[in-house]
């Protein structure tokens, strides 16, 4: 006789809200007239994302003592809940931008996919065993593959979807094969049970286990777009619809990094001497490749894609040390980074709509004067990316470098500082293109369609991102407290 597990429905309330909203948005594709479909689907998606924020905050408050639920397959704790808050907030901003920038064809399906991907990520960050991890990974990845190619009238969108599908499949295969090797070595799939089996059976240094750990590192490296697993990132970010790029640039980073730290701290504490150094090496590679490749980019979306690779390196510094301070630094860093990454791509979407062509440093000229609010927001985001004290990016970088220094890895601090100095060139280059470069050297492109569109919802989304970015510098204390309480859920 099969005894079904007891289900803590409240622990998955965020996921249920998002799935419910996704289903309603999908029904709108059939039942709602074409003329009202955009408003209906965007409203449902916005309410679903806002509902996800509410339930995640409630879970954070109500889950001080973290534990596993649903047959020990899912974590109900503050680490999961805070990550879900960041994901749902990013999705809410994406809904606002998408409502004005995604073509009418399949608009309801687009918002249904956005909510489905978000639900998969919300499930992913709380995974407590290898099966839940892989299934939730495929859940949100498949939705993202379709979203990248949803503007199928553009060759670049189809190409982005195909590249993401093919290369993402390699990452998923690596993760699955690594999980199989770990299961073969330990006969367990639960994170906690894997650690117990390694300690009890003396599997420390076992060949199957080490190979499995290495392949899991590679599989998760693909999802966080860290070097040398980054090859898909510039092409996919450039080709996908810009609102989709804005969502991916922040949400996938949050999901992958939050889950990665939990997996390795919980499942492989005995192998910490291997995976900490592995992630430190990946961090250095990401910083070097991301920053130096960004120096020669003219396309702004590709420049921001390489910037995201370099920031994956900074966040991996906090992850690689494997300490409580590193965990707090990682969670704090994700808050301003998500806001800055989303906000910068949203601004690119506005310029792209004006020009009707890809945004480059050349045709960005004059944008800061034509759209003052968006121009100011963009240089705030660029300065924040560079680690200048105009937003939480400054505190985030300081925090992860402090964690590395406290761990005794001064060399990693030096690499991070040098990478920051290199990044100043291309971040300030974007600001210079906005305001300071002479028109005769730029051959300013005419704005199509006369005056810029009002884009009220996009301005609201950028305003939210700017508030979070600057607010994370103003309200450092409360955010650090939230990150500390969340990190207390992990077994440091």
C-alpha positions in Angstrom: 0.0 0.0 0.0 1.4 3.4 -1.0 1.3 6.1 1.6 1.4 9.6 0.0 3.7 12.1 1.8 2.2 14.8 3.9 2.3 18.0 1.9 2.9 21.4 3.4 0.9 23.4 0.9 2.0 26.7 2.3 5.7 25.9 1.7 4.9 25.8 -2.1 2.3 28.6 -2.1 4.5 30.9 -4.2 4.8 28.2 -6.8 1.1 27.5 -6.8 0.2 31.1 -7.2 2.5 31.4 -10.2 1.3 28.3 -11.8 -2.3 29.3 -11.3 -1.6 32.7 -12.9 0.2 31.0 -15.7 -2.8 28.8 -16.4 -5.2 31.8 -16.4 -2.9 33.7 -18.8 -2.8 30.7 -21.1 -6.6 30.5 -21.1 -6.6 34.1 -22.2 -5.0 33.1 -25.4 -8.1 31.2 -26.3 -11.0 32.9 -24.5 -10.1 36.6 -24.6 -10.6 38.6 -27.8 -7.4 39.6 -29.5 -8.0 43.3 -28.8 -8.0 42.8 -25.1 -5.6 39.9 -24.8 -2.5 42.0 -24.1 -4.1 43.9 -21.2 -5.6 40.7 -19.8 -2.4 38.6 -19.9 -0.2 41.4 -18.6 -2.6 42.1 -15.7 -2.8 38.4 -14.8 1.0 38.1 -15.0 1.5 41.3 -12.9 -0.9 40.1 -10.2 0.7 36.6 -10.2 4.2 38.1 -9.7 2.9 40.4 -7.0 1.2 37.5 -5.3 4.4 35.5 -5.5 6.2 38.4 -3.7 3.5 38.5 -0.9 3.6 34.7 -0.3 7.5 34.6 -0.4 7.7 37.4 2.2 5.2 35.6 4.3 7.2 32.4 4.1 10.4 34.3 5.0 8.7 35.7 8.1 7.1 32.3 9.0 10.1 30.1 8.3 12.7 31.1 10.9 13.5 27.4 11.6 14.2 26.0 8.2 13.4 22.3 7.4 12.6 20.0 4.6 9.0 19.3 3.5 7.1 17.0 1.1 9.0 13.8 1.6 12.2 15.8 2.2 12.2 17.0 -1.4 11.9 20.7 -0.8 13.4 23.3 1.6 11.1 25.6 3.5 13.5 28.2 4.9 14.5 31.8 4.6 17.2 31.1 2.0 14.6 29.8 -0.4 12.0 32.5 0.5 14.4 35.5 0.0 15.5 34.1 -3.3 11.9 33.8 -4.4 11.2 37.4 -3.4 14.1 38.5 -5.7 12.9 36.3 -8.6 9.2 37.5 -8.3 10.3 41.1 -8.1 12.4 40.7 -11.3 9.4 39.0 -13.0 7.1 41.9 -12.0 9.5 44.4 -13.7 9.7 42.1 -16.7 5.9 42.1 -17.0 5.8 45.9 -17.1 8.5 46.1 -19.8 7.0 43.2 -21.8 3.5 44.8 -21.8 4.8 47.5 -24.1 7.6 45.7 -26.0 6.6 42.2 -26.9 4.8 41.9 -30.3 1.1 41.0 -30.3 1.6 37.5 -31.7 1.3 35.0 -28.9 1.3 37.7 -26.2 -0.8 35.6 -23.8 1.4 32.6 -24.3 4.5 34.7 -23.6 3.2 35.8 -20.2 2.1 32.2 -19.4 5.7 31.0 -20.2 7.2 33.8 -18.1 5.1 32.8 -15.1 5.9 29.1 -15.8 9.6 29.8 -15.9 9.4 31.8 -12.7 7.5 29.0 -11.0 10.2 26.6 -12.1 12.9 28.9 -10.7 11.0 29.3 -7.4 10.9 25.4 -7.1 14.6 25.1 -8.2 15.9 27.4 -5.4 14.2 25.2 -2.8 15.3 21.8 -4.2 16.4 19.3 -1.5 17.4 16.4 -3.7 19.0 15.7 -7.1 15.7 14.7 -8.7 13.9 17.9 -7.7 16.9 19.9 -8.8 17.0 18.4 -12.3 13.3 18.4 -12.9 12.9 22.0 -11.8 15.9 23.0 -13.9 14.3 21.5 -17.0 11.0 23.1 -16.1 12.2 26.6 -16.3 14.8 26.0 -19.0 12.3 24.7 -21.5 10.1 27.8 -20.9 13.1 30.1 -21.4 14.0 28.3 -24.7 10.6 29.1 -26.1 10.6 32.7 -24.8 13.9 33.4 -26.5 12.5 32.3 -29.9 9.0 33.7 -29.4 9.6 36.7 -31.7 9.9 34.2 -34.6 9.7 36.9 -37.3 13.2 38.0 -36.3 16.0 35.7 -37.4 18.0 36.7 -34.3 15.3 35.5 -32.0 15.0 32.0 -33.6 18.8 31.7 -33.6 19.0 32.7 -29.9 16.3 30.1 -29.0 18.1 27.4 -30.9 21.6 28.2 -29.5 20.2 28.3 -26.0 18.4 25.0 -26.5 21.5 23.2 -27.9 24.1 24.5 -25.5 21.7 24.4 -22.6 21.1 20.8 -23.3 24.8 20.1 -22.9 24.7 21.8 -19.5 21.6 19.8 -18.5 23.2 16.6 -19.6 26.4 17.3 -17.7 24.3 18.0 -14.5 22.2 14.8 -15.0 25.3 12.6 -15.6 27.1 14.1 -12.6 24.0 13.5 -10.5 23.9 9.8 -11.7 27.6 9.4 -10.8 27.0 10.8 -7.3 24.0 8.5 -6.9 26.1 5.6 -8.1 28.7 6.4 -5.5 26.4 7.0 -2.5 23.1 5.4 -3.4 21.3 8.6 -2.2 19.8 11.6 -4.0 18.9 13.8 -1.0 21.5 16.5 -0.3 21.7 15.7 3.4 21.7 12.0 2.8 24.5 12.2 0.3 26.8 14.0 2.9 25.9 11.3 5.5 26.7 8.5 3.0 30.0 10.0 2.1 31.0 10.3 5.7 29.6 7.0 6.8 31.1 4.9 4.0 34.4 6.7 3.8 33.9 7.9 0.2 36.1 10.9 0.6 38.1 11.2 -2.6 36.1 8.4 -4.4 36.6 8.6 -8.2 32.9 8.4 -9.0 32.0 11.0 -6.5 34.7 13.4 -7.6 33.8 13.0 -11.2 30.1 13.6 -10.3 30.9 16.7 -8.4 33.0 18.0 -11.3 30.1 17.5 -13.8 27.6 19.1 -11.4 29.9 22.1 -11.2 30.0 22.3 -15.0 26.2 21.9 -15.4 25.4 24.6 -12.9 28.2 26.8 -14.4 26.3 26.8 -17.7 23.1 28.1 -16.0 24.9 30.9 -14.2 26.8 31.8 -17.5 30.2 31.6 -15.8 33.4 31.1 -17.8 34.4 28.8 -19.4 30.7 27.7 -19.7 29.6 31.1 -21.0 29.8 30.6 -24.7 26.0 30.8 -25.2 25.5 34.0 -23.3 26.5 36.9 -25.7 24.7 35.4 -28.7 21.5 34.5 -26.7 21.4 37.8 -24.9 21.8 39.7 -28.2 19.3 37.7 -30.2 16.5 37.2 -27.7 13.8 39.8 -27.3 15.2 42.4 -24.9 12.6 42.0 -22.2 13.5 38.2 -22.1 17.1 39.1 -21.9 16.4 41.4 -19.0 14.7 38.6 -17.2 17.3 36.0 -17.9 20.2 38.2 -17.0 19.0 38.6 -13.4 16.7 35.7 -12.6 18.8 32.8 -13.9 21.8 34.1 -12.0 19.8 34.3 -8.8 18.4 30.8 -9.2 21.7 29.1 -10.2 23.9 30.8 -7.6 21.5 30.3 -4.7 21.0 26.7 -5.4 24.7 26.0 -6.1 25.8 27.2 -2.7 23.1 25.1 -1.0 24.0 21.9 -3.0 27.7 22.0 -2.3 27.5 23.1 1.3 24.9 20.5 2.1 25.9 17.5 -0.1 29.7 17.8 -0.4 31.2 19.3 2.8 33.9 16.6 2.8 35.0 17.6 -0.7 35.1 21.4 0.1 38.9 21.5 -0.6 38.0 20.6 -4.2 34.9 22.5 -5.1 36.0 25.7 -3.3 39.1 25.9 -5.4 37.2 24.9 -8.5 34.7 27.8 -8.1 37.6 30.2 -7.3 39.2 29.2 -10.6 35.9 29.7 -12.4 35.5 33.1 -10.7 38.9 34.2 -12.0 38.2 32.9 -15.5 34.8 34.8 -15.5 36.4 38.0 -14.4 39.2 37.8 -17.0 37.1 36.7 -19.9 34.0 38.8 -19.1 35.9 42.1 -18.6 38.4 41.8 -21.4 35.8 40.7 -24.0 33.6 43.6 -23.0 36.3 46.1 -23.8 35.9 45.5 -27.6 32.1 45.3 -27.8 30.1 47.9 -29.7 26.7 46.3 -29.4 25.3 47.3 -26.0 23.5 44.0 -25.4 26.7 42.0 -26.0 28.6 44.4 -23.8 26.1 43.8 -21.0 26.2 40.1 -21.6 30.0 40.0 -21.0 29.4 42.3 -18.0 27.0 39.6 -16.6 29.8 37.0 -17.0 32.2 39.2 -15.0 29.6 39.7 -12.3 29.1 36.0 -12.1 32.8 35.9 -11.3 32.4 38.4 -8.4 29.4 36.4 -7.0 31.4 33.2 -7.3 34.0 34.7 -5.1 31.5 34.8 -2.3 30.3 31.3 -3.1 33.8 29.8 -3.4 35.0 30.6 0.1 32.2 28.4 1.5 31.8 30.5 4.7 28.8 32.2 6.4 30.2 35.6 5.4 30.5 34.5 1.8 26.9 33.2 1.8 25.7 36.5 3.2 27.7 38.4 0.7 26.3 36.4 -2.2 22.7 36.9 -1.2 23.3 40.6 -0.6 25.1 41.0 -4.0 22.1 39.4 -5.8 19.7 42.2 -4.8 21.4 45.2 -6.4 22.8 43.1 -9.2 19.4 41.9 -10.3 18.0 45.4 -10.2 20.9 46.9 -12.2 21.0 44.0 -14.8 17.2 44.2 -15.4 17.1 48.0 -15.4 20.0 48.4 -17.9 18.4 45.9 -20.4 15.0 47.6 -20.0 16.6 50.9 -21.0 18.2 49.2 -24.0 14.7 48.0 -25.0 13.5 51.6 -25.0 16.3 52.7 -27.3 15.9 49.7 -29.5 12.2 50.5 -30.0 13.1 54.1 -31.0 15.7 53.1 -33.5 14.2 49.9 -34.9 17.7 48.4 -34.9 20.2 46.9 -32.5 21.6 49.4 -29.9 25.3 50.2 -30.2 27.6 52.7 -28.5 27.4 54.8 -31.7 23.6 55.1 -32.0 23.2 55.5 -28.2 24.5 59.1 -28.7 22.2 61.7 -27.4 19.9 59.3 -25.6 20.7 60.8 -22.2 19.5 64.2 -23.4 16.4 62.9 -25.3 15.2 60.7 -22.4 16.6 62.3 -19.2 15.2 59.9 -16.7 16.4 56.8 -18.6 19.8 58.4 -19.2 20.3 59.2 -15.5 19.1 55.7 -14.5 21.6 54.1 -17.0 24.6 55.9 -15.7 23.5 55.0 -12.1 23.4 51.4 -13.3 26.8 51.6 -15.0 28.4 53.2 -12.0 26.8 50.5 -9.8 28.2 47.8 -12.0 31.6 49.3 -11.8 31.4 49.3 -8.0 31.4 53.0 -7.5 29.5 54.2 -4.4 26.3 55.2 -6.1 24.4 52.0 -5.4 24.4 48.7 -3.7 26.9 47.3 -6.2 29.7 49.0 -4.3 28.7 47.3 -1.1 28.2 44.0 -2.8 31.7 43.9 -4.3 33.2 45.1 -1.0 31.3 42.3 0.8 32.4 39.4 -1.4 36.0 40.7 -1.5 35.9 41.0 2.3 34.7 37.3 2.5 37.7 36.3 0.3 40.1 38.3 2.5 38.7 36.8 5.7 39.2 33.4 4.2 42.8 34.1 3.5 42.6 34.4 -0.3 44.2 37.8 -0.7 45.1 36.8 -4.3 41.5 36.6 -5.2 40.9 40.1 -3.7 43.7 41.4 -5.9 42.1 39.8 -9.0 38.7 41.3 -8.1 40.2 44.8 -7.7 42.1 44.6 -11.0 38.9 43.4 -12.8 37.0 46.3 -11.4 39.6 48.7 -12.7 39.4 47.2 -16.2 35.6 47.4 -16.1 35.7 51.1 -15.6 36.7 51.6 -19.2 33.6 50.1 -20.8 31.1 51.1 -18.2 32.2 54.7 -18.4 32.2 54.3 -22.2 28.5 53.7 -22.1 28.0 56.9 -20.0 30.2 58.8 -22.4 28.1 57.6 -25.3 25.0 58.8 -23.6 26.2 62.3 -23.0 29.7 63.3 -23.9 30.7 62.1 -27.4 30.4 64.7 -30.2 27.7 64.0 -32.7 30.1 64.4 -35.7 32.2 61.4 -34.6 29.1 59.3 -34.0 26.9 59.8 -37.0 23.8 60.1 -34.8 21.1 57.8 -36.1 17.7 59.5 -36.6 14.9 58.5 -34.2 12.2 56.7 -36.1 8.6 57.8 -35.6 9.3 61.3 -34.3 9.0 61.9 -30.5 9.9 59.0 -28.2 7.1 56.8 -26.9 5.9 57.6 -23.4 6.3 54.0 -22.2 4.8 54.6 -18.8 5.2 51.0 -17.7 8.8 50.8 -18.8 9.6 53.9 -16.9 7.9 52.4 -13.8 10.0 49.3 -14.1 13.2 51.2 -14.5 12.2 53.4 -11.5 11.7 50.3 -9.4 15.1 48.9 -10.4 16.8 52.3 -9.7 15.1 52.4 -6.3 16.3 49.0 -5.4 19.8 49.7 -6.7 20.3 53.0 -4.8 18.2 51.8 -1.9 20.5 48.9 -1.3 23.2 51.4 -0.6 21.0 53.5 1.7 19.5 50.6 3.5 22.6 48.4 3.8 21.9 47.4 7.4 18.4 46.0 6.9 19.5 44.1 3.8 22.5 42.6 5.4 20.3 41.5 8.3 17.9 39.8 5.8 20.9 38.1 4.1 22.3 37.0 7.4 19.0 35.4 8.5 18.7 33.7 5.1 22.2 32.4 5.2 21.6 31.0 8.7 19.5 28.3 7.0 22.6 26.8 5.3 25.0 24.4 7.1 28.1 26.5 7.3 
